[in-house]
Amino acid sequence: MEKDRCISRIRSAVQNGSHPGPPEDDLFESTSVIALFVFNKQLELVFIQKADIKGYPWANQMAFPGGHRDKNDLSTKDTALRELAEEMGINRENVEVMGSLGHFQTINNKDIEAWVGIWNQKEAILFDKSEISRVFQIPLPHLIDQHKKKDFHRHVPNIMRLTYPYEDVLIWGVTAKILYHLIEVLLKDH
């Protein structure tokens, strides 16, 4: 029951939250990611570490799975699910998409619509080694603890300070902005 209660709470928070809208101009390229939850003994978020490719602007960065919108994608939600299948071998029928967290822009003119979903783990992750060096999961309670310890709750920190450390990784940049918003939505009534 704990699992169902947690998932229901996340679904409600995402669907009833106030999220940033798309940019007003068309200077941004449309991209999409999915903040993917899994439930083991507790809720965890799935992250990827981008491949270490010389000249690749996101080399070694921590991110949510996702990518650029293709002309055949029906929506940014479709983009997120297609990229998830391509990058990690996770089929869309095994993911319940709970809703959108809104839009987040990068310094290199990308508009990222961030989706939230939960994966039933019915298949193994088979990630594309040309794009991803590793996949890892971070317990949601750890991320919320970091958020509170760094005094982020109800205070928007400077982007240089907005980081979430975990073991040997550091989440920063637009991924940290998305994570910050997700945690704030989950803590809204706390």
PyMOL commands that place a pseudoatom at each C-alpha (Angstrom):
pseudoatom trace, name=CA, resn=MET, resi=1, chain=A, elem=C, hetatm=0, pos=[0.000, 0.000, 0.000]
pseudoatom trace, name=CA, resn=GLU, resi=2, chain=A, elem=C, hetatm=0, pos=[2.901, 2.343, 0.722]
pseudoatom trace, name=CA, resn=LYS, resi=3, chain=A, elem=C, hetatm=0, pos=[3.955, 2.179, -2.945]
pseudoatom trace, name=CA, resn=ASP, resi=4, chain=A, elem=C, hetatm=0, pos=[0.455, 2.991, -4.196]
pseudoatom trace, name=CA, resn=ARG, resi=5, chain=A, elem=C, hetatm=0, pos=[0.106, 5.876, -1.738]
pseudoatom trace, name=CA, resn=CYS, resi=6, chain=A, elem=C, hetatm=0, pos=[3.460, 7.367, -2.789]
pseudoatom trace, name=CA, resn=ILE, resi=7, chain=A, elem=C, hetatm=0, pos=[2.628, 7.084, -6.481]
pseudoatom trace, name=CA, resn=SER, resi=8, chain=A, elem=C, hetatm=0, pos=[-0.805, 8.605, -5.946]
pseudoatom trace, name=CA, resn=ARG, resi=9, chain=A, elem=C, hetatm=0, pos=[0.760, 11.530, -4.072]
pseudoatom trace, name=CA, resn=ILE, resi=10, chain=A, elem=C, hetatm=0, pos=[3.271, 12.178, -6.853]
pseudoatom trace, name=CA, resn=ARG, resi=11, chain=A, elem=C, hetatm=0, pos=[0.581, 11.945, -9.540]
pseudoatom trace, name=CA, resn=SER, resi=12, chain=A, elem=C, hetatm=0, pos=[-1.605, 14.439, -7.661]
pseudoatom trace, name=CA, resn=ALA, resi=13, chain=A, elem=C, hetatm=0, pos=[1.281, 16.854, -7.015]
pseudoatom trace, name=CA, resn=VAL, resi=14, chain=A, elem=C, hetatm=0, pos=[2.354, 16.822, -10.675]
pseudoatom trace, name=CA, resn=GLN, resi=15, chain=A, elem=C, hetatm=0, pos=[-1.163, 17.145, -12.066]
pseudoatom trace, name=CA, resn=ASN, resi=16, chain=A, elem=C, hetatm=0, pos=[-2.215, 19.890, -9.629]
pseudoatom trace, name=CA, resn=GLY, resi=17, chain=A, elem=C, hetatm=0, pos=[1.049, 21.822, -9.480]
pseudoatom trace, name=CA, resn=SER, resi=18, chain=A, elem=C, hetatm=0, pos=[1.861, 25.157, -11.071]
pseudoatom trace, name=CA, resn=HIS, resi=19, chain=A, elem=C, hetatm=0, pos=[4.545, 24.636, -13.716]
pseudoatom trace, name=CA, resn=PRO, resi=20, chain=A, elem=C, hetatm=0, pos=[6.616, 26.967, -15.921]
pseudoatom trace, name=CA, resn=GLY, resi=21, chain=A, elem=C, hetatm=0, pos=[5.159, 27.506, -19.391]
pseudoatom trace, name=CA, resn=PRO, resi=22, chain=A, elem=C, hetatm=0, pos=[6.924, 27.457, -22.739]
pseudoatom trace, name=CA, resn=PRO, resi=23, chain=A, elem=C, hetatm=0, pos=[9.066, 30.409, -23.848]
pseudoatom trace, name=CA, resn=GLU, resi=24, chain=A, elem=C, hetatm=0, pos=[7.258, 33.194, -25.654]
pseudoatom trace, name=CA, resn=ASP, resi=25, chain=A, elem=C, hetatm=0, pos=[9.551, 33.250, -28.679]
pseudoatom trace, name=CA, resn=ASP, resi=26, chain=A, elem=C, hetatm=0, pos=[10.501, 30.539, -31.123]
pseudoatom trace, name=CA, resn=LEU, resi=27, chain=A, elem=C, hetatm=0, pos=[14.247, 30.857, -30.620]
pseudoatom trace, name=CA, resn=PHE, resi=28, chain=A, elem=C, hetatm=0, pos=[14.310, 27.587, -28.687]
pseudoatom trace, name=CA, resn=GLU, resi=29, chain=A, elem=C, hetatm=0, pos=[14.629, 24.077, -30.070]
pseudoatom trace, name=CA, resn=SER, resi=30, chain=A, elem=C, hetatm=0, pos=[12.002, 21.688, -28.692]
pseudoatom trace, name=CA, resn=THR, resi=31, chain=A, elem=C, hetatm=0, pos=[13.341, 18.864, -26.534]
pseudoatom trace, name=CA, resn=SER, resi=32, chain=A, elem=C, hetatm=0, pos=[11.885, 16.617, -23.893]
pseudoatom trace, name=CA, resn=VAL, resi=33, chain=A, elem=C, hetatm=0, pos=[12.978, 14.509, -20.910]
pseudoatom trace, name=CA, resn=ILE, resi=34, chain=A, elem=C, hetatm=0, pos=[11.275, 12.185, -18.472]
pseudoatom trace, name=CA, resn=ALA, resi=35, chain=A, elem=C, hetatm=0, pos=[11.868, 12.133, -14.724]
pseudoatom trace, name=CA, resn=LEU, resi=36, chain=A, elem=C, hetatm=0, pos=[11.331, 8.416, -14.310]
pseudoatom trace, name=CA, resn=PHE, resi=37, chain=A, elem=C, hetatm=0, pos=[10.443, 6.921, -10.934]
pseudoatom trace, name=CA, resn=VAL, resi=38, chain=A, elem=C, hetatm=0, pos=[10.973, 3.299, -9.961]
pseudoatom trace, name=CA, resn=PHE, resi=39, chain=A, elem=C, hetatm=0, pos=[9.932, 1.627, -6.745]
pseudoatom trace, name=CA, resn=ASN, resi=40, chain=A, elem=C, hetatm=0, pos=[12.332, -0.782, -5.101]
pseudoatom trace, name=CA, resn=LYS, resi=41, chain=A, elem=C, hetatm=0, pos=[12.263, -0.581, -1.315]
pseudoatom trace, name=CA, resn=GLN, resi=42, chain=A, elem=C, hetatm=0, pos=[11.559, 3.121, -1.759]
pseudoatom trace, name=CA, resn=LEU, resi=43, chain=A, elem=C, hetatm=0, pos=[10.892, 5.532, -4.593]
pseudoatom trace, name=CA, resn=GLU, resi=44, chain=A, elem=C, hetatm=0, pos=[13.950, 6.289, -6.679]
pseudoatom trace, name=CA, resn=LEU, resi=45, chain=A, elem=C, hetatm=0, pos=[14.576, 8.517, -9.682]
pseudoatom trace, name=CA, resn=VAL, resi=46, chain=A, elem=C, hetatm=0, pos=[16.450, 7.199, -12.708]
pseudoatom trace, name=CA, resn=PHE, resi=47, chain=A, elem=C, hetatm=0, pos=[19.333, 9.313, -14.014]
pseudoatom trace, name=CA, resn=ILE, resi=48, chain=A, elem=C, hetatm=0, pos=[21.806, 8.825, -16.827]
pseudoatom trace, name=CA, resn=GLN, resi=49, chain=A, elem=C, hetatm=0, pos=[25.371, 9.971, -17.162]
pseudoatom trace, name=CA, resn=LYS, resi=50, chain=A, elem=C, hetatm=0, pos=[25.997, 11.177, -20.698]
pseudoatom trace, name=CA, resn=ALA, resi=51, chain=A, elem=C, hetatm=0, pos=[28.813, 9.494, -22.619]
pseudoatom trace, name=CA, resn=ASP, resi=52, chain=A, elem=C, hetatm=0, pos=[32.325, 10.951, -22.484]
pseudoatom trace, name=CA, resn=ILE, resi=53, chain=A, elem=C, hetatm=0, pos=[32.605, 12.046, -26.119]
pseudoatom trace, name=CA, resn=LYS, resi=54, chain=A, elem=C, hetatm=0, pos=[35.129, 14.684, -27.126]
pseudoatom trace, name=CA, resn=GLY, resi=55, chain=A, elem=C, hetatm=0, pos=[33.341, 17.818, -28.329]
pseudoatom trace, name=CA, resn=TYR, resi=56, chain=A, elem=C, hetatm=0, pos=[29.947, 16.641, -27.051]
pseudoatom trace, name=CA, resn=PRO, resi=57, chain=A, elem=C, hetatm=0, pos=[28.536, 19.614, -25.083]
pseudoatom trace, name=CA, resn=TRP, resi=58, chain=A, elem=C, hetatm=0, pos=[26.886, 17.358, -22.481]
pseudoatom trace, name=CA, resn=ALA, resi=59, chain=A, elem=C, hetatm=0, pos=[29.783, 14.905, -22.019]
pseudoatom trace, name=CA, resn=ASN, resi=60, chain=A, elem=C, hetatm=0, pos=[29.687, 13.253, -18.573]
pseudoatom trace, name=CA, resn=GLN, resi=61, chain=A, elem=C, hetatm=0, pos=[26.724, 15.323, -17.359]
pseudoatom trace, name=CA, resn=MET, resi=62, chain=A, elem=C, hetatm=0, pos=[23.992, 13.807, -15.228]
pseudoatom trace, name=CA, resn=ALA, resi=63, chain=A, elem=C, hetatm=0, pos=[20.580, 14.023, -16.863]
pseudoatom trace, name=CA, resn=PHE, resi=64, chain=A, elem=C, hetatm=0, pos=[17.123, 12.597, -17.210]
pseudoatom trace, name=CA, resn=PRO, resi=65, chain=A, elem=C, hetatm=0, pos=[16.605, 10.452, -20.317]
pseudoatom trace, name=CA, resn=GLY, resi=66, chain=A, elem=C, hetatm=0, pos=[15.369, 12.430, -23.307]
pseudoatom trace, name=CA, resn=GLY, resi=67, chain=A, elem=C, hetatm=0, pos=[16.324, 14.340, -26.396]
pseudoatom trace, name=CA, resn=HIS, resi=68, chain=A, elem=C, hetatm=0, pos=[15.294, 16.387, -29.408]
pseudoatom trace, name=CA, resn=ARG, resi=69, chain=A, elem=C, hetatm=0, pos=[11.832, 16.316, -30.885]
pseudoatom trace, name=CA, resn=ASP, resi=70, chain=A, elem=C, hetatm=0, pos=[11.688, 14.549, -34.252]
pseudoatom trace, name=CA, resn=LYS, resi=71, chain=A, elem=C, hetatm=0, pos=[9.281, 15.559, -37.024]
pseudoatom trace, name=CA, resn=ASN, resi=72, chain=A, elem=C, hetatm=0, pos=[7.408, 12.250, -36.533]
pseudoatom trace, name=CA, resn=ASP, resi=73, chain=A, elem=C, hetatm=0, pos=[6.833, 12.811, -32.793]
pseudoatom trace, name=CA, resn=LEU, resi=74, chain=A, elem=C, hetatm=0, pos=[3.213, 13.711, -32.089]
pseudoatom trace, name=CA, resn=SER, resi=75, chain=A, elem=C, hetatm=0, pos=[4.110, 15.700, -28.948]
pseudoatom trace, name=CA, resn=THR, resi=76, chain=A, elem=C, hetatm=0, pos=[6.932, 16.298, -26.482]
pseudoatom trace, name=CA, resn=LYS, resi=77, chain=A, elem=C, hetatm=0, pos=[5.464, 13.462, -24.406]
pseudoatom trace, name=CA, resn=ASP, resi=78, chain=A, elem=C, hetatm=0, pos=[5.899, 11.228, -27.457]
pseudoatom trace, name=CA, resn=THR, resi=79, chain=A, elem=C, hetatm=0, pos=[9.471, 12.514, -27.773]
pseudoatom trace, name=CA, resn=ALA, resi=80, chain=A, elem=C, hetatm=0, pos=[10.269, 11.610, -24.156]
pseudoatom trace, name=CA, resn=LEU, resi=81, chain=A, elem=C, hetatm=0, pos=[8.881, 8.084, -24.541]
pseudoatom trace, name=CA, resn=ARG, resi=82, chain=A, elem=C, hetatm=0, pos=[10.605, 7.506, -27.898]
pseudoatom trace, name=CA, resn=GLU, resi=83, chain=A, elem=C, hetatm=0, pos=[13.944, 8.689, -26.495]
pseudoatom trace, name=CA, resn=LEU, resi=84, chain=A, elem=C, hetatm=0, pos=[13.479, 6.493, -23.424]
pseudoatom trace, name=CA, resn=ALA, resi=85, chain=A, elem=C, hetatm=0, pos=[13.031, 3.457, -25.670]
pseudoatom trace, name=CA, resn=GLU, resi=86, chain=A, elem=C, hetatm=0, pos=[15.958, 4.396, -27.931]
pseudoatom trace, name=CA, resn=GLU, resi=87, chain=A, elem=C, hetatm=0, pos=[18.411, 5.331, -25.184]
pseudoatom trace, name=CA, resn=MET, resi=88, chain=A, elem=C, hetatm=0, pos=[17.494, 2.777, -22.517]
pseudoatom trace, name=CA, resn=GLY, resi=89, chain=A, elem=C, hetatm=0, pos=[15.336, 0.045, -24.058]
pseudoatom trace, name=CA, resn=ILE, resi=90, chain=A, elem=C, hetatm=0, pos=[12.347, 0.932, -21.860]
pseudoatom trace, name=CA, resn=ASN, resi=91, chain=A, elem=C, hetatm=0, pos=[9.102, 0.460, -23.759]
pseudoatom trace, name=CA, resn=ARG, resi=92, chain=A, elem=C, hetatm=0, pos=[6.397, 3.105, -23.498]
pseudoatom trace, name=CA, resn=GLU, resi=93, chain=A, elem=C, hetatm=0, pos=[3.743, 0.541, -22.532]
pseudoatom trace, name=CA, resn=ASN, resi=94, chain=A, elem=C, hetatm=0, pos=[5.707, -0.083, -19.325]
pseudoatom trace, name=CA, resn=VAL, resi=95, chain=A, elem=C, hetatm=0, pos=[5.663, 3.582, -18.277]
pseudoatom trace, name=CA, resn=GLU, resi=96, chain=A, elem=C, hetatm=0, pos=[2.750, 5.442, -16.738]
pseudoatom trace, name=CA, resn=VAL, resi=97, chain=A, elem=C, hetatm=0, pos=[3.183, 9.120, -17.589]
pseudoatom trace, name=CA, resn=MET, resi=98, chain=A, elem=C, hetatm=0, pos=[1.774, 11.187, -14.715]
pseudoatom trace, name=CA, resn=GLY, resi=99, chain=A, elem=C, hetatm=0, pos=[2.016, 14.593, -16.344]
pseudoatom trace, name=CA, resn=SER, resi=100, chain=A, elem=C, hetatm=0, pos=[4.258, 17.465, -17.349]
pseudoatom trace, name=CA, resn=LEU, resi=101, chain=A, elem=C, hetatm=0, pos=[6.419, 19.511, -14.973]
pseudoatom trace, name=CA, resn=GLY, resi=102, chain=A, elem=C, hetatm=0, pos=[6.529, 22.343, -17.490]
pseudoatom trace, name=CA, resn=HIS, resi=103, chain=A, elem=C, hetatm=0, pos=[9.270, 23.933, -19.582]
pseudoatom trace, name=CA, resn=PHE, resi=104, chain=A, elem=C, hetatm=0, pos=[12.897, 24.669, -18.742]
pseudoatom trace, name=CA, resn=GLN, resi=105, chain=A, elem=C, hetatm=0, pos=[15.329, 26.516, -20.995]
pseudoatom trace, name=CA, resn=THR, resi=106, chain=A, elem=C, hetatm=0, pos=[19.052, 25.933, -21.367]
pseudoatom trace, name=CA, resn=ILE, resi=107, chain=A, elem=C, hetatm=0, pos=[21.807, 28.424, -22.133]
pseudoatom trace, name=CA, resn=ASN, resi=108, chain=A, elem=C, hetatm=0, pos=[22.170, 26.877, -25.600]
pseudoatom trace, name=CA, resn=ASN, resi=109, chain=A, elem=C, hetatm=0, pos=[18.569, 27.620, -26.677]
pseudoatom trace, name=CA, resn=LYS, resi=110, chain=A, elem=C, hetatm=0, pos=[16.876, 24.325, -25.863]
pseudoatom trace, name=CA, resn=ASP, resi=111, chain=A, elem=C, hetatm=0, pos=[13.363, 24.307, -24.451]
pseudoatom trace, name=CA, resn=ILE, resi=112, chain=A, elem=C, hetatm=0, pos=[12.950, 21.140, -22.418]
pseudoatom trace, name=CA, resn=GLU, resi=113, chain=A, elem=C, hetatm=0, pos=[9.497, 19.955, -21.473]
pseudoatom trace, name=CA, resn=ALA, resi=114, chain=A, elem=C, hetatm=0, pos=[9.971, 17.665, -18.478]
pseudoatom trace, name=CA, resn=TRP, resi=115, chain=A, elem=C, hetatm=0, pos=[7.548, 14.777, -18.025]
pseudoatom trace, name=CA, resn=VAL, resi=116, chain=A, elem=C, hetatm=0, pos=[7.118, 12.603, -14.944]
pseudoatom trace, name=CA, resn=GLY, resi=117, chain=A, elem=C, hetatm=0, pos=[6.477, 8.881, -15.129]
pseudoatom trace, name=CA, resn=ILE, resi=118, chain=A, elem=C, hetatm=0, pos=[6.771, 5.640, -13.231]
pseudoatom trace, name=CA, resn=TRP, resi=119, chain=A, elem=C, hetatm=0, pos=[8.305, 2.551, -14.778]
pseudoatom trace, name=CA, resn=ASN, resi=120, chain=A, elem=C, hetatm=0, pos=[7.028, -0.918, -13.863]
pseudoatom trace, name=CA, resn=GLN, resi=121, chain=A, elem=C, hetatm=0, pos=[10.502, -2.452, -14.464]
pseudoatom trace, name=CA, resn=LYS, resi=122, chain=A, elem=C, hetatm=0, pos=[9.175, -5.273, -16.657]
pseudoatom trace, name=CA, resn=GLU, resi=123, chain=A, elem=C, hetatm=0, pos=[12.276, -5.197, -18.843]
pseudoatom trace, name=CA, resn=ALA, resi=124, chain=A, elem=C, hetatm=0, pos=[15.981, -4.765, -18.224]
pseudoatom trace, name=CA, resn=ILE, resi=125, chain=A, elem=C, hetatm=0, pos=[17.676, -1.468, -19.019]
pseudoatom trace, name=CA, resn=LEU, resi=126, chain=A, elem=C, hetatm=0, pos=[19.751, -1.825, -22.166]
pseudoatom trace, name=CA, resn=PHE, resi=127, chain=A, elem=C, hetatm=0, pos=[21.291, 1.598, -22.590]
pseudoatom trace, name=CA, resn=ASP, resi=128, chain=A, elem=C, hetatm=0, pos=[22.911, 2.986, -25.725]
pseudoatom trace, name=CA, resn=LYS, resi=129, chain=A, elem=C, hetatm=0, pos=[26.624, 3.139, -24.866]
pseudoatom trace, name=CA, resn=SER, resi=130, chain=A, elem=C, hetatm=0, pos=[27.233, 5.668, -27.642]
pseudoatom trace, name=CA, resn=GLU, resi=131, chain=A, elem=C, hetatm=0, pos=[25.076, 8.183, -25.738]
pseudoatom trace, name=CA, resn=ILE, resi=132, chain=A, elem=C, hetatm=0, pos=[25.161, 7.019, -22.105]
pseudoatom trace, name=CA, resn=SER, resi=133, chain=A, elem=C, hetatm=0, pos=[28.087, 5.912, -19.946]
pseudoatom trace, name=CA, resn=ARG, resi=134, chain=A, elem=C, hetatm=0, pos=[25.915, 4.659, -17.075]
pseudoatom trace, name=CA, resn=VAL, resi=135, chain=A, elem=C, hetatm=0, pos=[22.444, 4.586, -15.557]
pseudoatom trace, name=CA, resn=PHE, resi=136, chain=A, elem=C, hetatm=0, pos=[21.840, 4.988, -11.849]
pseudoatom trace, name=CA, resn=GLN, resi=137, chain=A, elem=C, hetatm=0, pos=[18.998, 5.479, -9.406]
pseudoatom trace, name=CA, resn=ILE, resi=138, chain=A, elem=C, hetatm=0, pos=[18.892, 7.945, -6.542]
pseudoatom trace, name=CA, resn=PRO, resi=139, chain=A, elem=C, hetatm=0, pos=[16.429, 7.465, -3.663]
pseudoatom trace, name=CA, resn=LEU, resi=140, chain=A, elem=C, hetatm=0, pos=[13.866, 10.270, -3.565]
pseudoatom trace, name=CA, resn=PRO, resi=141, chain=A, elem=C, hetatm=0, pos=[14.252, 10.676, 0.244]
pseudoatom trace, name=CA, resn=HIS, resi=142, chain=A, elem=C, hetatm=0, pos=[17.985, 11.424, -0.271]
pseudoatom trace, name=CA, resn=LEU, resi=143, chain=A, elem=C, hetatm=0, pos=[17.208, 14.119, -2.852]
pseudoatom trace, name=CA, resn=ILE, resi=144, chain=A, elem=C, hetatm=0, pos=[14.551, 15.689, -0.609]
pseudoatom trace, name=CA, resn=ASP, resi=145, chain=A, elem=C, hetatm=0, pos=[17.007, 15.650, 2.339]
pseudoatom trace, name=CA, resn=GLN, resi=146, chain=A, elem=C, hetatm=0, pos=[19.640, 17.418, 0.212]
pseudoatom trace, name=CA, resn=HIS, resi=147, chain=A, elem=C, hetatm=0, pos=[17.024, 19.947, -0.895]
pseudoatom trace, name=CA, resn=LYS, resi=148, chain=A, elem=C, hetatm=0, pos=[16.149, 20.756, 2.713]
pseudoatom trace, name=CA, resn=LYS, resi=149, chain=A, elem=C, hetatm=0, pos=[19.732, 20.680, 4.069]
pseudoatom trace, name=CA, resn=LYS, resi=150, chain=A, elem=C, hetatm=0, pos=[20.819, 23.185, 1.434]
pseudoatom trace, name=CA, resn=ASP, resi=151, chain=A, elem=C, hetatm=0, pos=[17.855, 25.399, 2.381]
pseudoatom trace, name=CA, resn=PHE, resi=152, chain=A, elem=C, hetatm=0, pos=[16.359, 25.256, -1.124]
pseudoatom trace, name=CA, resn=HIS, resi=153, chain=A, elem=C, hetatm=0, pos=[12.771, 24.735, 0.035]
pseudoatom trace, name=CA, resn=ARG, resi=154, chain=A, elem=C, hetatm=0, pos=[10.750, 27.828, -0.868]
pseudoatom trace, name=CA, resn=HIS, resi=155, chain=A, elem=C, hetatm=0, pos=[13.964, 29.656, -1.852]
pseudoatom trace, name=CA, resn=VAL, resi=156, chain=A, elem=C, hetatm=0, pos=[15.141, 29.656, -5.438]
pseudoatom trace, name=CA, resn=PRO, resi=157, chain=A, elem=C, hetatm=0, pos=[18.931, 29.310, -5.193]
pseudoatom trace, name=CA, resn=ASN, resi=158, chain=A, elem=C, hetatm=0, pos=[21.456, 30.801, -7.570]
pseudoatom trace, name=CA, resn=ILE, resi=159, chain=A, elem=C, hetatm=0, pos=[22.067, 28.375, -10.466]
pseudoatom trace, name=CA, resn=MET, resi=160, chain=A, elem=C, hetatm=0, pos=[25.708, 27.993, -9.385]
pseudoatom trace, name=CA, resn=ARG, resi=161, chain=A, elem=C, hetatm=0, pos=[24.573, 26.811, -5.942]
pseudoatom trace, name=CA, resn=LEU, resi=162, chain=A, elem=C, hetatm=0, pos=[21.782, 24.591, -7.224]
pseudoatom trace, name=CA, resn=THR, resi=163, chain=A, elem=C, hetatm=0, pos=[23.408, 21.153, -7.007]
pseudoatom trace, name=CA, resn=TYR, resi=164, chain=A, elem=C, hetatm=0, pos=[22.396, 17.763, -5.704]
pseudoatom trace, name=CA, resn=PRO, resi=165, chain=A, elem=C, hetatm=0, pos=[25.334, 15.526, -4.745]
pseudoatom trace, name=CA, resn=TYR, resi=166, chain=A, elem=C, hetatm=0, pos=[24.964, 11.761, -4.495]
pseudoatom trace, name=CA, resn=GLU, resi=167, chain=A, elem=C, hetatm=0, pos=[27.865, 9.378, -3.961]
pseudoatom trace, name=CA, resn=ASP, resi=168, chain=A, elem=C, hetatm=0, pos=[30.282, 10.116, -6.834]
pseudoatom trace, name=CA, resn=VAL, resi=169, chain=A, elem=C, hetatm=0, pos=[27.938, 12.273, -8.941]
pseudoatom trace, name=CA, resn=LEU, resi=170, chain=A, elem=C, hetatm=0, pos=[26.740, 15.849, -8.911]
pseudoatom trace, name=CA, resn=ILE, resi=171, chain=A, elem=C, hetatm=0, pos=[23.475, 16.907, -10.501]
pseudoatom trace, name=CA, resn=TRP, resi=172, chain=A, elem=C, hetatm=0, pos=[23.619, 20.499, -11.711]
pseudoatom trace, name=CA, resn=GLY, resi=173, chain=A, elem=C, hetatm=0, pos=[22.461, 22.790, -14.526]
pseudoatom trace, name=CA, resn=VAL, resi=174, chain=A, elem=C, hetatm=0, pos=[19.057, 22.321, -16.140]
pseudoatom trace, name=CA, resn=THR, resi=175, chain=A, elem=C, hetatm=0, pos=[18.696, 18.811, -14.649]
pseudoatom trace, name=CA, resn=ALA, resi=176, chain=A, elem=C, hetatm=0, pos=[19.037, 20.366, -11.183]
pseudoatom trace, name=CA, resn=LYS, resi=177, chain=A, elem=C, hetatm=0, pos=[16.464, 23.046, -12.142]
pseudoatom trace, name=CA, resn=ILE, resi=178, chain=A, elem=C, hetatm=0, pos=[13.985, 20.336, -13.156]
pseudoatom trace, name=CA, resn=LEU, resi=179, chain=A, elem=C, hetatm=0, pos=[14.731, 18.324, -10.011]
pseudoatom trace, name=CA, resn=TYR, resi=180, chain=A, elem=C, hetatm=0, pos=[14.339, 21.455, -7.849]
pseudoatom trace, name=CA, resn=HIS, resi=181, chain=A, elem=C, hetatm=0, pos=[10.913, 22.127, -9.356]
pseudoatom trace, name=CA, resn=LEU, resi=182, chain=A, elem=C, hetatm=0, pos=[9.820, 18.493, -8.939]
pseudoatom trace, name=CA, resn=ILE, resi=183, chain=A, elem=C, hetatm=0, pos=[10.805, 18.471, -5.266]
pseudoatom trace, name=CA, resn=GLU, resi=184, chain=A, elem=C, hetatm=0, pos=[9.129, 21.838, -4.628]
pseudoatom trace, name=CA, resn=VAL, resi=185, chain=A, elem=C, hetatm=0, pos=[5.910, 20.524, -6.192]
pseudoatom trace, name=CA, resn=LEU, resi=186, chain=A, elem=C, hetatm=0, pos=[6.109, 17.415, -3.982]
pseudoatom trace, name=CA, resn=LEU, resi=187, chain=A, elem=C, hetatm=0, pos=[6.764, 19.536, -0.852]
pseudoatom trace, name=CA, resn=LYS, resi=188, chain=A, elem=C, hetatm=0, pos=[4.149, 22.178, -1.679]
pseudoatom trace, name=CA, resn=ASP, resi=189, chain=A, elem=C, hetatm=0, pos=[1.989, 21.477, 1.347]
pseudoatom trace, name=CA, resn=HIS, resi=190, chain=A, elem=C, hetatm=0, pos=[4.882, 20.818, 3.753]
for i in range(1, 190): cmd.bond("trace and resi %d" % i, "trace and resi %d" % (i + 1))
show_as sticks, trace
zoom trace
